[in-house]
Amino acid sequence: MRGHDELGRTWDDLFTDMDAMIFFAMPGAIQVAGDTATARCHVREIARIGGKVMKFAARYDDDLVRHDGRWRFARRTYVMNIAE
């Protein structure tokens, strides 16, 4: 996805059939090199989708850039580790 509009549409679509969700984030390593950084965050998600409980273990691999003193995502990759 690119941009606020596409992200918003995708986010809305994800929650169309989702009755409930809980999200746990466990930040891992962050490596900073000047105005760029990489980060990894492990997540655990439990959701009820269409009446069925589903569990996910995944991680975000992030590339960040500092622009005007604020850190922004340059790229975020979601990697599914386990889906049950």
PDB file of N, CA, C and O in Angstrom, chain B, residues numbered from 101:
ATOM      1  N   MET B 101       0.836  -1.173   0.000  1.00  0.00           N
ATOM      2  CA  MET B 101       0.000   0.000   0.000  1.00  0.00           C
ATOM      3  C   MET B 101       0.880   1.235   0.000  1.00  0.00           C
ATOM      4  O   MET B 101       1.990   1.229   0.532  1.00  0.00           O
ATOM      5  N   ARG B 102       0.375   2.272  -0.595  1.00  0.00           N
ATOM      6  CA  ARG B 102       1.087   3.544  -0.592  1.00  0.00           C
ATOM      7  C   ARG B 102       0.089   4.658  -0.329  1.00  0.00           C
ATOM      8  O   ARG B 102      -0.963   4.730  -0.963  1.00  0.00           O
ATOM      9  N   GLY B 103       0.431   5.516   0.606  1.00  0.00           N
ATOM     10  CA  GLY B 103      -0.371   6.702   0.864  1.00  0.00           C
ATOM     11  C   GLY B 103      -1.528   6.470   1.825  1.00  0.00           C
ATOM     12  O   GLY B 103      -1.953   5.343   2.077  1.00  0.00           O
ATOM     13  N   HIS B 104      -2.019   7.593   2.352  1.00  0.00           N
ATOM     14  CA  HIS B 104      -3.089   7.560   3.350  1.00  0.00           C
ATOM     15  C   HIS B 104      -4.383   6.957   2.814  1.00  0.00           C
ATOM     16  O   HIS B 104      -5.032   6.174   3.507  1.00  0.00           O
ATOM     17  N   ASP B 105      -4.766   7.313   1.588  1.00  0.00           N
ATOM     18  CA  ASP B 105      -6.029   6.829   1.032  1.00  0.00           C
ATOM     19  C   ASP B 105      -6.031   5.309   0.888  1.00  0.00           C
ATOM     20  O   ASP B 105      -6.981   4.644   1.302  1.00  0.00           O
ATOM     21  N   GLU B 106      -4.974   4.763   0.305  1.00  0.00           N
ATOM     22  CA  GLU B 106      -4.905   3.311   0.104  1.00  0.00           C
ATOM     23  C   GLU B 106      -4.834   2.582   1.444  1.00  0.00           C
ATOM     24  O   GLU B 106      -5.471   1.545   1.626  1.00  0.00           O
ATOM     25  N   LEU B 107      -4.067   3.120   2.367  1.00  0.00           N
ATOM     26  CA  LEU B 107      -3.977   2.527   3.701  1.00  0.00           C
ATOM     27  C   LEU B 107      -5.348   2.540   4.376  1.00  0.00           C
ATOM     28  O   LEU B 107      -5.754   1.542   4.971  1.00  0.00           O
ATOM     29  N   GLY B 108      -6.057   3.656   4.289  1.00  0.00           N
ATOM     30  CA  GLY B 108      -7.385   3.763   4.898  1.00  0.00           C
ATOM     31  C   GLY B 108      -8.369   2.761   4.323  1.00  0.00           C
ATOM     32  O   GLY B 108      -9.110   2.127   5.074  1.00  0.00           O
ATOM     33  N   ARG B 109      -8.391   2.607   3.005  1.00  0.00           N
ATOM     34  CA  ARG B 109      -9.297   1.645   2.369  1.00  0.00           C
ATOM     35  C   ARG B 109      -8.965   0.216   2.800  1.00  0.00           C
ATOM     36  O   ARG B 109      -9.863  -0.567   3.108  1.00  0.00           O
ATOM     37  N   THR B 110      -7.688  -0.119   2.821  1.00  0.00           N
ATOM     38  CA  THR B 110      -7.267  -1.466   3.206  1.00  0.00           C
ATOM     39  C   THR B 110      -7.624  -1.734   4.660  1.00  0.00           C
ATOM     40  O   THR B 110      -8.121  -2.810   4.992  1.00  0.00           O
ATOM     41  N   TRP B 111      -7.373  -0.765   5.524  1.00  0.00           N
ATOM     42  CA  TRP B 111      -7.688  -0.891   6.956  1.00  0.00           C
ATOM     43  C   TRP B 111      -9.185  -1.128   7.142  1.00  0.00           C
ATOM     44  O   TRP B 111      -9.585  -2.017   7.893  1.00  0.00           O
ATOM     45  N   ASP B 112     -10.014  -0.332   6.456  1.00  0.00           N
ATOM     46  CA  ASP B 112     -11.472  -0.498   6.545  1.00  0.00           C
ATOM     47  C   ASP B 112     -11.892  -1.887   6.064  1.00  0.00           C
ATOM     48  O   ASP B 112     -12.753  -2.515   6.679  1.00  0.00           O
ATOM     49  N   ASP B 113     -11.298  -2.372   4.977  1.00  0.00           N
ATOM     50  CA  ASP B 113     -11.625  -3.692   4.447  1.00  0.00           C
ATOM     51  C   ASP B 113     -11.263  -4.804   5.430  1.00  0.00           C
ATOM     52  O   ASP B 113     -11.995  -5.786   5.547  1.00  0.00           O
ATOM     53  N   LEU B 114     -10.148  -4.659   6.133  1.00  0.00           N
ATOM     54  CA  LEU B 114      -9.726  -5.673   7.102  1.00  0.00           C
ATOM     55  C   LEU B 114     -10.769  -5.870   8.195  1.00  0.00           C
ATOM     56  O   LEU B 114     -10.982  -6.988   8.664  1.00  0.00           O
ATOM     57  N   PHE B 115     -11.411  -4.789   8.594  1.00  0.00           N
ATOM     58  CA  PHE B 115     -12.331  -4.856   9.723  1.00  0.00           C
ATOM     59  C   PHE B 115     -13.784  -5.065   9.316  1.00  0.00           C
ATOM     60  O   PHE B 115     -14.666  -5.045  10.175  1.00  0.00           O
ATOM     61  N   THR B 116     -14.056  -5.264   8.027  1.00  0.00           N
ATOM     62  CA  THR B 116     -15.424  -5.482   7.564  1.00  0.00           C
ATOM     63  C   THR B 116     -16.038  -6.722   8.202  1.00  0.00           C
ATOM     64  O   THR B 116     -17.172  -6.668   8.677  1.00  0.00           O
ATOM     65  N   ASP B 117     -15.310  -7.838   8.222  1.00  0.00           N
ATOM     66  CA  ASP B 117     -15.829  -9.095   8.764  1.00  0.00           C
ATOM     67  C   ASP B 117     -15.302  -9.408  10.167  1.00  0.00           C
ATOM     68  O   ASP B 117     -15.581 -10.478  10.707  1.00  0.00           O
ATOM     69  N   MET B 118     -14.551  -8.490  10.753  1.00  0.00           N
ATOM     70  CA  MET B 118     -13.941  -8.743  12.052  1.00  0.00           C
ATOM     71  C   MET B 118     -14.858  -8.238  13.165  1.00  0.00           C
ATOM     72  O   MET B 118     -15.212  -7.060  13.220  1.00  0.00           O
ATOM     73  N   ASP B 119     -15.233  -9.173  14.055  1.00  0.00           N
ATOM     74  CA  ASP B 119     -16.109  -8.824  15.171  1.00  0.00           C
ATOM     75  C   ASP B 119     -15.334  -8.214  16.339  1.00  0.00           C
ATOM     76  O   ASP B 119     -15.826  -7.306  17.008  1.00  0.00           O
ATOM     77  N   ALA B 120     -14.128  -8.715  16.579  1.00  0.00           N
ATOM     78  CA  ALA B 120     -13.312  -8.241  17.701  1.00  0.00           C
ATOM     79  C   ALA B 120     -11.852  -8.601  17.422  1.00  0.00           C
ATOM     80  O   ALA B 120     -11.551  -9.526  16.667  1.00  0.00           O
ATOM     81  N   MET B 121     -10.953  -7.838  18.059  1.00  0.00           N
ATOM     82  CA  MET B 121      -9.527  -8.119  17.888  1.00  0.00           C
ATOM     83  C   MET B 121      -8.748  -7.569  19.082  1.00  0.00           C
ATOM     84  O   MET B 121      -9.075  -6.518  19.634  1.00  0.00           O
ATOM     85  N   ILE B 122      -7.715  -8.308  19.457  1.00  0.00           N
ATOM     86  CA  ILE B 122      -6.766  -7.814  20.448  1.00  0.00           C
ATOM     87  C   ILE B 122      -5.382  -7.938  19.820  1.00  0.00           C
ATOM     88  O   ILE B 122      -5.095  -8.902  19.110  1.00  0.00           O
ATOM     89  N   PHE B 123      -4.533  -6.958  20.088  1.00  0.00           N
ATOM     90  CA  PHE B 123      -3.243  -6.842  19.419  1.00  0.00           C
ATOM     91  C   PHE B 123      -2.183  -6.574  20.474  1.00  0.00           C
ATOM     92  O   PHE B 123      -2.280  -5.600  21.220  1.00  0.00           O
ATOM     93  N   PHE B 124      -1.171  -7.431  20.541  1.00  0.00           N
ATOM     94  CA  PHE B 124      -0.047  -7.261  21.460  1.00  0.00           C
ATOM     95  C   PHE B 124       1.203  -6.998  20.640  1.00  0.00           C
ATOM     96  O   PHE B 124       1.516  -7.770  19.733  1.00  0.00           O
ATOM     97  N   ALA B 125       1.917  -5.936  20.934  1.00  0.00           N
ATOM     98  CA  ALA B 125       3.151  -5.596  20.214  1.00  0.00           C
ATOM     99  C   ALA B 125       4.338  -5.712  21.163  1.00  0.00           C
ATOM    100  O   ALA B 125       4.296  -5.238  22.298  1.00  0.00           O
ATOM    101  N   MET B 126       5.397  -6.355  20.673  1.00  0.00           N
ATOM    102  CA  MET B 126       6.621  -6.529  21.446  1.00  0.00           C
ATOM    103  C   MET B 126       7.792  -6.004  20.628  1.00  0.00           C
ATOM    104  O   MET B 126       8.390  -6.749  19.852  1.00  0.00           O
ATOM    105  N   PRO B 127       8.127  -4.717  20.796  1.00  0.00           N
ATOM    106  CA  PRO B 127       9.232  -4.150  20.019  1.00  0.00           C
ATOM    107  C   PRO B 127      10.527  -4.916  20.270  1.00  0.00           C
ATOM    108  O   PRO B 127      10.817  -5.336  21.390  1.00  0.00           O
ATOM    109  N   GLY B 128      11.284  -5.083  19.210  1.00  0.00           N
ATOM    110  CA  GLY B 128      12.566  -5.773  19.306  1.00  0.00           C
ATOM    111  C   GLY B 128      13.698  -4.812  19.018  1.00  0.00           C
ATOM    112  O   GLY B 128      13.747  -3.714  19.573  1.00  0.00           O
ATOM    113  N   ALA B 129      14.596  -5.219  18.161  1.00  0.00           N
ATOM    114  CA  ALA B 129      15.795  -4.438  17.864  1.00  0.00           C
ATOM    115  C   ALA B 129      15.471  -3.201  17.029  1.00  0.00           C
ATOM    116  O   ALA B 129      14.659  -3.246  16.105  1.00  0.00           O
ATOM    117  N   ILE B 130      16.126  -2.103  17.380  1.00  0.00           N
ATOM    118  CA  ILE B 130      16.075  -0.871  16.594  1.00  0.00           C
ATOM    119  C   ILE B 130      17.522  -0.445  16.362  1.00  0.00           C
ATOM    120  O   ILE B 130      18.288  -0.272  17.310  1.00  0.00           O
ATOM    121  N   GLN B 131      17.886  -0.277  15.092  1.00  0.00           N
ATOM    122  CA  GLN B 131      19.243   0.144  14.756  1.00  0.00           C
ATOM    123  C   GLN B 131      19.169   1.471  14.022  1.00  0.00           C
ATOM    124  O   GLN B 131      18.529   1.589  12.978  1.00  0.00           O
ATOM    125  N   VAL B 132      19.846   2.479  14.596  1.00  0.00           N
ATOM    126  CA  VAL B 132      19.824   3.830  14.033  1.00  0.00           C
ATOM    127  C   VAL B 132      21.167   4.129  13.397  1.00  0.00           C
ATOM    128  O   VAL B 132      22.216   3.845  13.977  1.00  0.00           O
ATOM    129  N   ALA B 133      21.131   4.703  12.201  1.00  0.00           N
ATOM    130  CA  ALA B 133      22.332   5.136  11.488  1.00  0.00           C
ATOM    131  C   ALA B 133      22.034   6.512  10.901  1.00  0.00           C
ATOM    132  O   ALA B 133      21.539   6.632   9.780  1.00  0.00           O
ATOM    133  N   GLY B 134      22.343   7.540  11.675  1.00  0.00           N
ATOM    134  CA  GLY B 134      22.074   8.899  11.203  1.00  0.00           C
ATOM    135  C   GLY B 134      20.579   9.174  11.130  1.00  0.00           C
ATOM    136  O   GLY B 134      19.876   9.113  12.139  1.00  0.00           O
ATOM    137  N   ASP B 135      20.100   9.476   9.932  1.00  0.00           N
ATOM    138  CA  ASP B 135      18.683   9.789   9.742  1.00  0.00           C
ATOM    139  C   ASP B 135      17.885   8.611   9.198  1.00  0.00           C
ATOM    140  O   ASP B 135      16.770   8.791   8.708  1.00  0.00           O
ATOM    141  N   THR B 136      18.441   7.416   9.281  1.00  0.00           N
ATOM    142  CA  THR B 136      17.704   6.220   8.894  1.00  0.00           C
ATOM    143  C   THR B 136      17.782   5.208  10.030  1.00  0.00           C
ATOM    144  O   THR B 136      18.671   5.271  10.880  1.00  0.00           O
ATOM    145  N   ALA B 137      16.834   4.276  10.028  1.00  0.00           N
ATOM    146  CA  ALA B 137      16.823   3.238  11.058  1.00  0.00           C
ATOM    147  C   ALA B 137      16.084   2.022  10.522  1.00  0.00           C
ATOM    148  O   ALA B 137      15.272   2.117   9.601  1.00  0.00           O
ATOM    149  N   THR B 138      16.387   0.876  11.127  1.00  0.00           N
ATOM    150  CA  THR B 138      15.605  -0.330  10.884  1.00  0.00           C
ATOM    151  C   THR B 138      15.081  -0.798  12.236  1.00  0.00           C
ATOM    152  O   THR B 138      15.728  -0.618  13.267  1.00  0.00           O
ATOM    153  N   ALA B 139      13.907  -1.396  12.209  1.00  0.00           N
ATOM    154  CA  ALA B 139      13.299  -1.863  13.448  1.00  0.00           C
ATOM    155  C   ALA B 139      12.543  -3.156  13.182  1.00  0.00           C
ATOM    156  O   ALA B 139      12.112  -3.426  12.061  1.00  0.00           O
ATOM    157  N   ARG B 140      12.395  -3.937  14.224  1.00  0.00           N
ATOM    158  CA  ARG B 140      11.614  -5.176  14.154  1.00  0.00           C
ATOM    159  C   ARG B 140      10.692  -5.199  15.361  1.00  0.00           C
ATOM    160  O   ARG B 140      11.105  -4.898  16.481  1.00  0.00           O
ATOM    161  N   CYS B 141       9.440  -5.559  15.119  1.00  0.00           N
ATOM    162  CA  CYS B 141       8.449  -5.634  16.185  1.00  0.00           C
ATOM    163  C   CYS B 141       7.649  -6.920  16.002  1.00  0.00           C
ATOM    164  O   CYS B 141       7.047  -7.142  14.951  1.00  0.00           O
ATOM    165  N   HIS B 142       7.647  -7.763  17.028  1.00  0.00           N
ATOM    166  CA  HIS B 142       6.871  -9.000  16.990  1.00  0.00           C
ATOM    167  C   HIS B 142       5.464  -8.692  17.502  1.00  0.00           C
ATOM    168  O   HIS B 142       5.292  -7.884  18.415  1.00  0.00           O
ATOM    169  N   VAL B 143       4.458  -9.345  16.907  1.00  0.00           N
ATOM    170  CA  VAL B 143       3.079  -9.092  17.308  1.00  0.00           C
ATOM    171  C   VAL B 143       2.335 -10.411  17.492  1.00  0.00           C
ATOM    172  O   VAL B 143       2.645 -11.423  16.864  1.00  0.00           O
ATOM    173  N   ARG B 144       1.360 -10.359  18.362  1.00  0.00           N
ATOM    174  CA  ARG B 144       0.432 -11.468  18.584  1.00  0.00           C
ATOM    175  C   ARG B 144      -0.957 -10.886  18.427  1.00  0.00           C
ATOM    176  O   ARG B 144      -1.308  -9.916  19.098  1.00  0.00           O
ATOM    177  N   GLU B 145      -1.746 -11.473  17.545  1.00  0.00           N
ATOM    178  CA  GLU B 145      -3.090 -10.975  17.268  1.00  0.00           C
ATOM    179  C   GLU B 145      -4.088 -12.112  17.468  1.00  0.00           C
ATOM    180  O   GLU B 145      -3.860 -13.237  17.025  1.00  0.00           O
ATOM    181  N   ILE B 146      -5.180 -11.811  18.131  1.00  0.00           N
ATOM    182  CA  ILE B 146      -6.273 -12.763  18.292  1.00  0.00           C
ATOM    183  C   ILE B 146      -7.520 -12.033  17.823  1.00  0.00           C
ATOM    184  O   ILE B 146      -7.833 -10.943  18.301  1.00  0.00           O
ATOM    185  N   ALA B 147      -8.229 -12.647  16.877  1.00  0.00           N
ATOM    186  CA  ALA B 147      -9.377 -11.976  16.277  1.00  0.00           C
ATOM    187  C   ALA B 147     -10.547 -12.944  16.137  1.00  0.00           C
ATOM    188  O   ALA B 147     -10.360 -14.151  15.987  1.00  0.00           O
ATOM    189  N   ARG B 148     -11.752 -12.391  16.189  1.00  0.00           N
ATOM    190  CA  ARG B 148     -12.942 -13.149  15.847  1.00  0.00           C
ATOM    191  C   ARG B 148     -13.416 -12.624  14.505  1.00  0.00           C
ATOM    192  O   ARG B 148     -13.865 -11.484  14.389  1.00  0.00           O
ATOM    193  N   ILE B 149     -13.309 -13.475  13.493  1.00  0.00           N
ATOM    194  CA  ILE B 149     -13.634 -13.093  12.118  1.00  0.00           C
ATOM    195  C   ILE B 149     -14.757 -14.003  11.638  1.00  0.00           C
ATOM    196  O   ILE B 149     -14.593 -15.219  11.544  1.00  0.00           O
ATOM    197  N   GLY B 150     -15.890 -13.400  11.338  1.00  0.00           N
ATOM    198  CA  GLY B 150     -17.037 -14.197  10.908  1.00  0.00           C
ATOM    199  C   GLY B 150     -17.436 -15.246  11.930  1.00  0.00           C
ATOM    200  O   GLY B 150     -17.881 -16.331  11.555  1.00  0.00           O
ATOM    201  N   GLY B 151     -17.284 -14.943  13.229  1.00  0.00           N
ATOM    202  CA  GLY B 151     -17.650 -15.864  14.297  1.00  0.00           C
ATOM    203  C   GLY B 151     -16.589 -16.880  14.651  1.00  0.00           C
ATOM    204  O   GLY B 151     -16.769 -17.637  15.605  1.00  0.00           O
ATOM    205  N   LYS B 152     -15.489 -16.927  13.920  1.00  0.00           N
ATOM    206  CA  LYS B 152     -14.409 -17.891  14.172  1.00  0.00           C
ATOM    207  C   LYS B 152     -13.213 -17.186  14.804  1.00  0.00           C
ATOM    208  O   LYS B 152     -12.776 -16.144  14.315  1.00  0.00           O
ATOM    209  N   VAL B 153     -12.679 -17.754  15.901  1.00  0.00           N
ATOM    210  CA  VAL B 153     -11.500 -17.177  16.550  1.00  0.00           C
ATOM    211  C   VAL B 153     -10.253 -17.628  15.799  1.00  0.00           C
ATOM    212  O   VAL B 153     -10.059 -18.815  15.540  1.00  0.00           O
ATOM    213  N   MET B 154      -9.417 -16.658  15.456  1.00  0.00           N
ATOM    214  CA  MET B 154      -8.165 -16.935  14.755  1.00  0.00           C
ATOM    215  C   MET B 154      -7.022 -16.288  15.545  1.00  0.00           C
ATOM    216  O   MET B 154      -7.196 -15.239  16.166  1.00  0.00           O
ATOM    217  N   LYS B 155      -5.864 -16.926  15.509  1.00  0.00           N
ATOM    218  CA  LYS B 155      -4.690 -16.432  16.228  1.00  0.00           C
ATOM    219  C   LYS B 155      -3.525 -16.316  15.250  1.00  0.00           C
ATOM    220  O   LYS B 155      -3.312 -17.181  14.401  1.00  0.00           O
ATOM    221  N   PHE B 156      -2.784 -15.229  15.392  1.00  0.00           N
ATOM    222  CA  PHE B 156      -1.659 -14.966  14.506  1.00  0.00           C
ATOM    223  C   PHE B 156      -0.436 -14.560  15.314  1.00  0.00           C
ATOM    224  O   PHE B 156      -0.551 -13.829  16.297  1.00  0.00           O
ATOM    225  N   ALA B 157       0.722 -15.030  14.905  1.00  0.00           N
ATOM    226  CA  ALA B 157       2.004 -14.560  15.413  1.00  0.00           C
ATOM    227  C   ALA B 157       2.766 -14.058  14.195  1.00  0.00           C
ATOM    228  O   ALA B 157       2.971 -14.794  13.230  1.00  0.00           O
ATOM    229  N   ALA B 158       3.180 -12.805  14.249  1.00  0.00           N
ATOM    230  CA  ALA B 158       3.808 -12.188  13.081  1.00  0.00           C
ATOM    231  C   ALA B 158       4.846 -11.175  13.533  1.00  0.00           C
ATOM    232  O   ALA B 158       5.119 -11.025  14.724  1.00  0.00           O
ATOM    233  N   ARG B 159       5.417 -10.484  12.558  1.00  0.00           N
ATOM    234  CA  ARG B 159       6.354  -9.414  12.907  1.00  0.00           C
ATOM    235  C   ARG B 159       6.283  -8.335  11.831  1.00  0.00           C
ATOM    236  O   ARG B 159       5.894  -8.584  10.690  1.00  0.00           O
ATOM    237  N   TYR B 160       6.667  -7.147  12.229  1.00  0.00           N
ATOM    238  CA  TYR B 160       6.850  -6.037  11.303  1.00  0.00           C
ATOM    239  C   TYR B 160       8.342  -5.800  11.153  1.00  0.00           C
ATOM    240  O   TYR B 160       9.058  -5.681  12.147  1.00  0.00           O
ATOM    241  N   ASP B 161       8.812  -5.733   9.920  1.00  0.00           N
ATOM    242  CA  ASP B 161      10.181  -5.318   9.602  1.00  0.00           C
ATOM    243  C   ASP B 161      10.057  -3.921   9.007  1.00  0.00           C
ATOM    244  O   ASP B 161       9.441  -3.738   7.957  1.00  0.00           O
ATOM    245  N   ASP B 162      10.643  -2.940   9.680  1.00  0.00           N
ATOM    246  CA  ASP B 162      10.449  -1.542   9.306  1.00  0.00           C
ATOM    247  C   ASP B 162      11.745  -0.860   8.886  1.00  0.00           C
ATOM    248  O   ASP B 162      12.805  -1.096   9.465  1.00  0.00           O
ATOM    249  N   ASP B 163      11.639  -0.016   7.875  1.00  0.00           N
ATOM    250  CA  ASP B 163      12.682   0.934   7.504  1.00  0.00           C
ATOM    251  C   ASP B 163      12.118   2.311   7.821  1.00  0.00           C
ATOM    252  O   ASP B 163      11.007   2.648   7.411  1.00  0.00           O
ATOM    253  N   LEU B 164      12.885   3.093   8.547  1.00  0.00           N
ATOM    254  CA  LEU B 164      12.432   4.412   8.983  1.00  0.00           C
ATOM    255  C   LEU B 164      13.385   5.490   8.495  1.00  0.00           C
ATOM    256  O   LEU B 164      14.559   5.234   8.227  1.00  0.00           O
ATOM    257  N   VAL B 165      12.853   6.702   8.388  1.00  0.00           N
ATOM    258  CA  VAL B 165      13.672   7.846   7.990  1.00  0.00           C
ATOM    259  C   VAL B 165      13.262   9.042   8.844  1.00  0.00           C
ATOM    260  O   VAL B 165      12.079   9.249   9.116  1.00  0.00           O
ATOM    261  N   ARG B 166      14.243   9.818   9.259  1.00  0.00           N
ATOM    262  CA  ARG B 166      13.961  11.030  10.040  1.00  0.00           C
ATOM    263  C   ARG B 166      13.876  12.202   9.066  1.00  0.00           C
ATOM    264  O   ARG B 166      14.810  12.476   8.312  1.00  0.00           O
ATOM    265  N   HIS B 167      12.740  12.881   9.102  1.00  0.00           N
ATOM    266  CA  HIS B 167      12.497  14.016   8.217  1.00  0.00           C
ATOM    267  C   HIS B 167      11.974  15.169   9.065  1.00  0.00           C
ATOM    268  O   HIS B 167      10.963  15.029   9.754  1.00  0.00           O
ATOM    269  N   ASP B 168      12.660  16.302   9.017  1.00  0.00           N
ATOM    270  CA  ASP B 168      12.297  17.475   9.834  1.00  0.00           C
ATOM    271  C   ASP B 168      12.167  17.120  11.313  1.00  0.00           C
ATOM    272  O   ASP B 168      11.276  17.612  12.005  1.00  0.00           O
ATOM    273  N   GLY B 169      13.077  16.252  11.791  1.00  0.00           N
ATOM    274  CA  GLY B 169      13.112  15.909  13.205  1.00  0.00           C
ATOM    275  C   GLY B 169      12.106  14.860  13.643  1.00  0.00           C
ATOM    276  O   GLY B 169      12.046  14.528  14.827  1.00  0.00           O
ATOM    277  N   ARG B 170      11.309  14.326  12.714  1.00  0.00           N
ATOM    278  CA  ARG B 170      10.304  13.322  13.062  1.00  0.00           C
ATOM    279  C   ARG B 170      10.590  12.027  12.316  1.00  0.00           C
ATOM    280  O   ARG B 170      10.934  12.041  11.134  1.00  0.00           O
ATOM    281  N   TRP B 171      10.443  10.904  13.020  1.00  0.00           N
ATOM    282  CA  TRP B 171      10.656   9.603  12.407  1.00  0.00           C
ATOM    283  C   TRP B 171       9.397   9.178  11.663  1.00  0.00           C
ATOM    284  O   TRP B 171       8.284   9.294  12.175  1.00  0.00           O
ATOM    285  N   ARG B 172       9.598   8.677  10.432  1.00  0.00           N
ATOM    286  CA  ARG B 172       8.493   8.229   9.571  1.00  0.00           C
ATOM    287  C   ARG B 172       8.827   6.851   9.012  1.00  0.00           C
ATOM    288  O   ARG B 172       9.994   6.499   8.844  1.00  0.00           O
ATOM    289  N   PHE B 173       7.789   6.085   8.730  1.00  0.00           N
ATOM    290  CA  PHE B 173       7.987   4.808   8.060  1.00  0.00           C
ATOM    291  C   PHE B 173       8.318   5.068   6.595  1.00  0.00           C
ATOM    292  O   PHE B 173       7.572   5.759   5.901  1.00  0.00           O
ATOM    293  N   ALA B 174       9.416   4.527   6.133  1.00  0.00           N
ATOM    294  CA  ALA B 174       9.738   4.554   4.714  1.00  0.00           C
ATOM    295  C   ALA B 174       9.176   3.283   4.063  1.00  0.00           C
ATOM    296  O   ALA B 174       8.743   3.289   2.911  1.00  0.00           O
ATOM    297  N   ARG B 175       9.199   2.199   4.839  1.00  0.00           N
ATOM    298  CA  ARG B 175       8.664   0.924   4.366  1.00  0.00           C
ATOM    299  C   ARG B 175       8.335   0.071   5.576  1.00  0.00           C
ATOM    300  O   ARG B 175       9.089   0.041   6.548  1.00  0.00           O
ATOM    301  N   ARG B 176       7.216  -0.618   5.515  1.00  0.00           N
ATOM    302  CA  ARG B 176       6.821  -1.545   6.580  1.00  0.00           C
ATOM    303  C   ARG B 176       6.390  -2.846   5.929  1.00  0.00           C
ATOM    304  O   ARG B 176       5.531  -2.860   5.047  1.00  0.00           O
ATOM    305  N   THR B 177       6.998  -3.945   6.377  1.00  0.00           N
ATOM    306  CA  THR B 177       6.685  -5.268   5.845  1.00  0.00           C
ATOM    307  C   THR B 177       6.103  -6.123   6.965  1.00  0.00           C
ATOM    308  O   THR B 177       6.699  -6.245   8.036  1.00  0.00           O
ATOM    309  N   TYR B 178       4.940  -6.713   6.714  1.00  0.00           N
ATOM    310  CA  TYR B 178       4.293  -7.602   7.673  1.00  0.00           C
ATOM    311  C   TYR B 178       4.634  -9.029   7.278  1.00  0.00           C
ATOM    312  O   TYR B 178       4.378  -9.446   6.148  1.00  0.00           O
ATOM    313  N   VAL B 179       5.212  -9.776   8.211  1.00  0.00           N
ATOM    314  CA  VAL B 179       5.638 -11.150   7.944  1.00  0.00           C
ATOM    315  C   VAL B 179       4.861 -12.081   8.876  1.00  0.00           C
ATOM    316  O   VAL B 179       5.018 -12.022  10.095  1.00  0.00           O
ATOM    317  N   MET B 180       4.024 -12.939   8.292  1.00  0.00           N
ATOM    318  CA  MET B 180       3.259 -13.895   9.080  1.00  0.00           C
ATOM    319  C   MET B 180       4.157 -15.064   9.458  1.00  0.00           C
ATOM    320  O   MET B 180       4.769 -15.686   8.590  1.00  0.00           O
ATOM    321  N   ASN B 181       4.239 -15.364  10.747  1.00  0.00           N
ATOM    322  CA  ASN B 181       5.020 -16.504  11.219  1.00  0.00           C
ATOM    323  C   ASN B 181       4.140 -17.724  11.433  1.00  0.00           C
ATOM    324  O   ASN B 181       4.464 -18.822  10.978  1.00  0.00           O
ATOM    325  N   ILE B 182       3.018 -17.525  12.133  1.00  0.00           N
ATOM    326  CA  ILE B 182       2.105 -18.632  12.425  1.00  0.00           C
ATOM    327  C   ILE B 182       0.673 -18.111  12.361  1.00  0.00           C
ATOM    328  O   ILE B 182       0.366 -17.054  12.913  1.00  0.00           O
ATOM    329  N   ALA B 183      -0.187 -18.843  11.696  1.00  0.00           N
ATOM    330  CA  ALA B 183      -1.617 -18.555  11.693  1.00  0.00           C
ATOM    331  C   ALA B 183      -2.333 -19.815  12.134  1.00  0.00           C
ATOM    332  O   ALA B 183      -2.122 -20.889  11.570  1.00  0.00           O
ATOM    333  N   GLU B 184      -3.186 -19.683  13.149  1.00  0.00           N
ATOM    334  CA  GLU B 184      -3.934 -20.846  13.616  1.00  0.00           C
ATOM    335  C   GLU B 184      -5.406 -20.515  13.722  1.00  0.00           C
ATOM    336  O   GLU B 184      -6.206 -21.371  14.101  1.00  0.00           O
TER     337      GLU B 184
END
